[in-house]
Amino acid sequence: MIISDILSYPFLLRALIVGFLVSVSSSLLGVSLVLRRFSMIGDGLSHVGFGALGVAAVLYLQPMAVTLPVVIIAAFLLLRLSGRNSGDRAIALISSSALAVGVIAVSVGGVNTDLNAFLFGSILSIARSDAIIAAVAAVMTFFVYIVFYHQIYASTFDPSFAEATGIKCSRYTSILAVLTAVIIVVGMRMLGSLLISSLIIFPATTAMLVSRSYLMVSVVAAAESAIAFISGFLASYAFSLPAGASVVAAHMVIFAAVYIISRAVRCFRTSSVG
């Protein structure tokens, strides 16, 4: 009944498709980002996106036309700085500054804009153009991970060795930066700037509890992300809850369950060996 109701509303169906594509794509990108210790970049980019959205609203500009290039530039900057000791400070400074700029721009500009839609997302804000961009970004993400799997694997675990073998790690880092920026900008429309980073962190972290190889972590992360999004989306419709928060809550439940089960299995194996 719930599924048939969702399919009968074009904006809900569009949100379901966009959310699914964004969730699976961000989970694949998140595996590499988390293993590289770049997991907080998602949080930083989402805050930059919020600031750009605020400025676009004040200047009455197309939000995507302003947000997308700004977030892509920020992604290049943060990924470059995150390889240094100042990376975490750069993320904190840029993310907090972007949030402040966004709030001030909307407040001073006198724009009748609901900040909750920016911060926590809104299903009604998902447009047809968002669905097209999400589909293109998802196809590009799948293509990159399938065709350049070995290069991304080598760049993630041993950049020095990868460079020595002729792999241009900076090239694949740049590709990840662009894809991450696009996915975050599209996902912000539904989950908001404060919640979108969870789509990068939760799937990869959960998958690492039960998988050891890079390939299996990627597969499990994508499956977990799909299950969490569909469960959260259906729960939000059934109980009239915010979609973004419901999806994140589903990730939390899955992570907690997997963590408890994995710890119990580990303790059982330890006691059996002893």
Contacts in CASP RR format, 6 or more apart in sequence:
PFRMAT RR
TARGET T0000
AUTHOR 0000-0000-0000
METHOD contacts of the structure
MODEL  1
MIISDILSYPFLLRALIVGFLVSVSSSLLGVSLVLRRFSMIGDGLSHVGF
GALGVAAVLYLQPMAVTLPVVIIAAFLLLRLSGRNSGDRAIALISSSALA
VGVIAVSVGGVNTDLNAFLFGSILSIARSDAIIAAVAAVMTFFVYIVFYH
QIYASTFDPSFAEATGIKCSRYTSILAVLTAVIIVVGMRMLGSLLISSLI
IFPATTAMLVSRSYLMVSVVAAAESAIAFISGFLASYAFSLPAGASVVAA
HMVIFAAVYIISRAVRCFRTSSVG
2 234 0 8 1.000
2 237 0 8 1.000
2 238 0 8 1.000
3 234 0 8 1.000
5 237 0 8 1.000
6 12 0 8 1.000
6 13 0 8 1.000
6 16 0 8 1.000
6 233 0 8 1.000
6 234 0 8 1.000
6 237 0 8 1.000
7 13 0 8 1.000
11 123 0 8 1.000
11 124 0 8 1.000
11 126 0 8 1.000
12 123 0 8 1.000
12 237 0 8 1.000
14 126 0 8 1.000
14 127 0 8 1.000
14 128 0 8 1.000
14 130 0 8 1.000
14 131 0 8 1.000
15 123 0 8 1.000
15 126 0 8 1.000
15 190 0 8 1.000
15 233 0 8 1.000
15 243 0 8 1.000
16 233 0 8 1.000
17 131 0 8 1.000
17 134 0 8 1.000
17 135 0 8 1.000
18 126 0 8 1.000
18 130 0 8 1.000
18 131 0 8 1.000
18 134 0 8 1.000
18 186 0 8 1.000
18 187 0 8 1.000
18 189 0 8 1.000
18 190 0 8 1.000
19 134 0 8 1.000
19 187 0 8 1.000
19 190 0 8 1.000
19 229 0 8 1.000
19 233 0 8 1.000
20 226 0 8 1.000
20 229 0 8 1.000
20 230 0 8 1.000
21 134 0 8 1.000
21 135 0 8 1.000
21 137 0 8 1.000
21 138 0 8 1.000
22 134 0 8 1.000
22 137 0 8 1.000
22 138 0 8 1.000
22 183 0 8 1.000
22 186 0 8 1.000
22 187 0 8 1.000
22 190 0 8 1.000
22 199 0 8 1.000
23 199 0 8 1.000
23 203 0 8 1.000
23 225 0 8 1.000
23 226 0 8 1.000
23 228 0 8 1.000
23 229 0 8 1.000
23 247 0 8 1.000
24 138 0 8 1.000
24 222 0 8 1.000
24 225 0 8 1.000
24 226 0 8 1.000
25 134 0 8 1.000
25 137 0 8 1.000
25 138 0 8 1.000
25 141 0 8 1.000
25 142 0 8 1.000
25 179 0 8 1.000
25 183 0 8 1.000
26 180 0 8 1.000
26 183 0 8 1.000
26 184 0 8 1.000
26 196 0 8 1.000
26 199 0 8 1.000
26 200 0 8 1.000
26 203 0 8 1.000
26 225 0 8 1.000
27 199 0 8 1.000
27 200 0 8 1.000
27 203 0 8 1.000
27 204 0 8 1.000
27 221 0 8 1.000
27 222 0 8 1.000
27 224 0 8 1.000
27 225 0 8 1.000
28 141 0 8 1.000
28 142 0 8 1.000
28 145 0 8 1.000
28 218 0 8 1.000
28 221 0 8 1.000
28 222 0 8 1.000
29 141 0 8 1.000
29 176 0 8 1.000
29 179 0 8 1.000
29 180 0 8 1.000
29 183 0 8 1.000
29 200 0 8 1.000
30 39 0 8 1.000
30 180 0 8 1.000
30 200 0 8 1.000
30 201 0 8 1.000
30 203 0 8 1.000
30 204 0 8 1.000
30 221 0 8 1.000
31 203 0 8 1.000
31 204 0 8 1.000
31 207 0 8 1.000
31 214 0 8 1.000
31 217 0 8 1.000
31 218 0 8 1.000
31 221 0 8 1.000
32 152 0 8 1.000
32 156 0 8 1.000
32 176 0 8 1.000
33 39 0 8 1.000
33 41 0 8 1.000
33 42 0 8 1.000
33 176 0 8 1.000
33 180 0 8 1.000
33 200 0 8 1.000
33 204 0 8 1.000
34 200 0 8 1.000
34 201 0 8 1.000
34 204 0 8 1.000
34 205 0 8 1.000
34 208 0 8 1.000
35 156 0 8 1.000
35 157 0 8 1.000
35 204 0 8 1.000
35 214 0 8 1.000
36 82 0 8 1.000
36 156 0 8 1.000
37 82 0 8 1.000
38 79 0 8 1.000
38 82 0 8 1.000
39 200 0 8 1.000
39 201 0 8 1.000
39 204 0 8 1.000
40 88 0 8 1.000
40 91 0 8 1.000
40 197 0 8 1.000
41 75 0 8 1.000
41 78 0 8 1.000
41 79 0 8 1.000
41 82 0 8 1.000
41 91 0 8 1.000
41 180 0 8 1.000
42 180 0 8 1.000
42 184 0 8 1.000
42 196 0 8 1.000
42 197 0 8 1.000
42 200 0 8 1.000
43 91 0 8 1.000
43 95 0 8 1.000
43 197 0 8 1.000
44 74 0 8 1.000
44 78 0 8 1.000
44 91 0 8 1.000
44 94 0 8 1.000
44 95 0 8 1.000
44 98 0 8 1.000
44 197 0 8 1.000
45 71 0 8 1.000
45 74 0 8 1.000
45 75 0 8 1.000
45 78 0 8 1.000
45 180 0 8 1.000
45 181 0 8 1.000
45 184 0 8 1.000
45 197 0 8 1.000
46 95 0 8 1.000
46 184 0 8 1.000
46 188 0 8 1.000
46 192 0 8 1.000
46 193 0 8 1.000
46 194 0 8 1.000
46 196 0 8 1.000
46 197 0 8 1.000
47 94 0 8 1.000
47 95 0 8 1.000
47 96 0 8 1.000
47 98 0 8 1.000
47 99 0 8 1.000
47 193 0 8 1.000
48 70 0 8 1.000
48 71 0 8 1.000
48 74 0 8 1.000
48 94 0 8 1.000
48 95 0 8 1.000
48 98 0 8 1.000
49 67 0 8 1.000
49 70 0 8 1.000
49 71 0 8 1.000
49 74 0 8 1.000
49 98 0 8 1.000
49 184 0 8 1.000
49 185 0 8 1.000
49 188 0 8 1.000
49 193 0 8 1.000
50 98 0 8 1.000
50 99 0 8 1.000
50 102 0 8 1.000
50 118 0 8 1.000
50 119 0 8 1.000
50 188 0 8 1.000
50 192 0 8 1.000
50 193 0 8 1.000
51 98 0 8 1.000
51 99 0 8 1.000
51 101 0 8 1.000
51 102 0 8 1.000
51 105 0 8 1.000
52 63 0 8 1.000
52 66 0 8 1.000
52 67 0 8 1.000
52 70 0 8 1.000
52 71 0 8 1.000
52 98 0 8 1.000
53 63 0 8 1.000
53 66 0 8 1.000
53 67 0 8 1.000
53 102 0 8 1.000
53 118 0 8 1.000
53 188 0 8 1.000
53 193 0 8 1.000
54 101 0 8 1.000
54 102 0 8 1.000
54 105 0 8 1.000
54 106 0 8 1.000
54 111 0 8 1.000
54 113 0 8 1.000
54 118 0 8 1.000
55 66 0 8 1.000
55 101 0 8 1.000
55 102 0 8 1.000
55 105 0 8 1.000
56 62 0 8 1.000
56 63 0 8 1.000
56 65 0 8 1.000
56 66 0 8 1.000
56 67 0 8 1.000
57 63 0 8 1.000
57 105 0 8 1.000
57 106 0 8 1.000
57 111 0 8 1.000
57 113 0 8 1.000
58 105 0 8 1.000
58 106 0 8 1.000
58 108 0 8 1.000
58 109 0 8 1.000
58 110 0 8 1.000
58 111 0 8 1.000
59 66 0 8 1.000
64 129 0 8 1.000
64 130 0 8 1.000
64 133 0 8 1.000
64 185 0 8 1.000
67 185 0 8 1.000
67 188 0 8 1.000
68 181 0 8 1.000
68 182 0 8 1.000
68 185 0 8 1.000
71 181 0 8 1.000
71 184 0 8 1.000
71 185 0 8 1.000
72 177 0 8 1.000
72 178 0 8 1.000
72 181 0 8 1.000
72 182 0 8 1.000
74 94 0 8 1.000
74 98 0 8 1.000
74 181 0 8 1.000
75 177 0 8 1.000
75 178 0 8 1.000
75 180 0 8 1.000
75 181 0 8 1.000
76 174 0 8 1.000
76 177 0 8 1.000
77 90 0 8 1.000
77 94 0 8 1.000
78 87 0 8 1.000
78 90 0 8 1.000
78 91 0 8 1.000
78 94 0 8 1.000
79 173 0 8 1.000
79 174 0 8 1.000
79 176 0 8 1.000
79 177 0 8 1.000
81 87 0 8 1.000
81 90 0 8 1.000
81 91 0 8 1.000
82 88 0 8 1.000
82 90 0 8 1.000
82 91 0 8 1.000
99 193 0 8 1.000
103 115 0 8 1.000
106 113 0 8 1.000
106 115 0 8 1.000
116 122 0 8 1.000
117 125 0 8 1.000
117 192 0 8 1.000
118 188 0 8 1.000
118 192 0 8 1.000
118 193 0 8 1.000
119 192 0 8 1.000
119 193 0 8 1.000
119 194 0 8 1.000
120 191 0 8 1.000
120 192 0 8 1.000
120 194 0 8 1.000
120 195 0 8 1.000
120 242 0 8 1.000
120 244 0 8 1.000
120 245 0 8 1.000
121 188 0 8 1.000
121 189 0 8 1.000
121 190 0 8 1.000
121 191 0 8 1.000
121 192 0 8 1.000
121 195 0 8 1.000
121 242 0 8 1.000
121 243 0 8 1.000
121 244 0 8 1.000
122 189 0 8 1.000
122 190 0 8 1.000
123 190 0 8 1.000
123 243 0 8 1.000
125 189 0 8 1.000
125 190 0 8 1.000
126 189 0 8 1.000
126 190 0 8 1.000
127 189 0 8 1.000
130 186 0 8 1.000
130 189 0 8 1.000
133 182 0 8 1.000
133 186 0 8 1.000
134 183 0 8 1.000
134 186 0 8 1.000
134 187 0 8 1.000
137 179 0 8 1.000
137 182 0 8 1.000
137 183 0 8 1.000
137 186 0 8 1.000
140 179 0 8 1.000
141 179 0 8 1.000
141 183 0 8 1.000
144 152 0 8 1.000
144 175 0 8 1.000
144 179 0 8 1.000
145 152 0 8 1.000
145 218 0 8 1.000
148 172 0 8 1.000
148 175 0 8 1.000
149 215 0 8 1.000
151 162 0 8 1.000
151 167 0 8 1.000
151 172 0 8 1.000
152 172 0 8 1.000
152 176 0 8 1.000
153 214 0 8 1.000
154 161 0 8 1.000
154 162 0 8 1.000
154 165 0 8 1.000
154 167 0 8 1.000
155 162 0 8 1.000
155 167 0 8 1.000
155 169 0 8 1.000
155 172 0 8 1.000
155 173 0 8 1.000
156 214 0 8 1.000
157 214 0 8 1.000
159 169 0 8 1.000
162 169 0 8 1.000
163 169 0 8 1.000
180 200 0 8 1.000
184 196 0 8 1.000
184 197 0 8 1.000
187 196 0 8 1.000
187 199 0 8 1.000
188 196 0 8 1.000
190 243 0 8 1.000
190 244 0 8 1.000
191 198 0 8 1.000
191 199 0 8 1.000
191 243 0 8 1.000
191 244 0 8 1.000
191 247 0 8 1.000
191 248 0 8 1.000
192 244 0 8 1.000
195 244 0 8 1.000
195 245 0 8 1.000
195 247 0 8 1.000
195 248 0 8 1.000
198 247 0 8 1.000
198 248 0 8 1.000
198 251 0 8 1.000
199 225 0 8 1.000
199 247 0 8 1.000
199 251 0 8 1.000
202 224 0 8 1.000
202 225 0 8 1.000
202 228 0 8 1.000
202 248 0 8 1.000
202 251 0 8 1.000
202 252 0 8 1.000
202 254 0 8 1.000
202 255 0 8 1.000
203 221 0 8 1.000
203 222 0 8 1.000
203 224 0 8 1.000
203 225 0 8 1.000
203 228 0 8 1.000
203 251 0 8 1.000
204 217 0 8 1.000
204 221 0 8 1.000
205 255 0 8 1.000
206 220 0 8 1.000
206 221 0 8 1.000
206 224 0 8 1.000
206 251 0 8 1.000
206 254 0 8 1.000
206 255 0 8 1.000
206 258 0 8 1.000
206 259 0 8 1.000
207 216 0 8 1.000
207 217 0 8 1.000
207 218 0 8 1.000
207 219 0 8 1.000
207 220 0 8 1.000
207 221 0 8 1.000
207 224 0 8 1.000
208 217 0 8 1.000
209 255 0 8 1.000
209 258 0 8 1.000
209 259 0 8 1.000
209 262 0 8 1.000
210 220 0 8 1.000
210 258 0 8 1.000
210 262 0 8 1.000
211 217 0 8 1.000
211 219 0 8 1.000
211 220 0 8 1.000
224 251 0 8 1.000
224 254 0 8 1.000
225 251 0 8 1.000
227 250 0 8 1.000
227 254 0 8 1.000
228 247 0 8 1.000
228 250 0 8 1.000
228 251 0 8 1.000
228 254 0 8 1.000
229 247 0 8 1.000
229 250 0 8 1.000
231 250 0 8 1.000
232 243 0 8 1.000
232 246 0 8 1.000
232 247 0 8 1.000
232 249 0 8 1.000
232 250 0 8 1.000
233 243 0 8 1.000
233 246 0 8 1.000
233 247 0 8 1.000
235 241 0 8 1.000
235 246 0 8 1.000
235 249 0 8 1.000
235 250 0 8 1.000
236 242 0 8 1.000
236 243 0 8 1.000
236 244 0 8 1.000
236 245 0 8 1.000
236 246 0 8 1.000
236 247 0 8 1.000
END
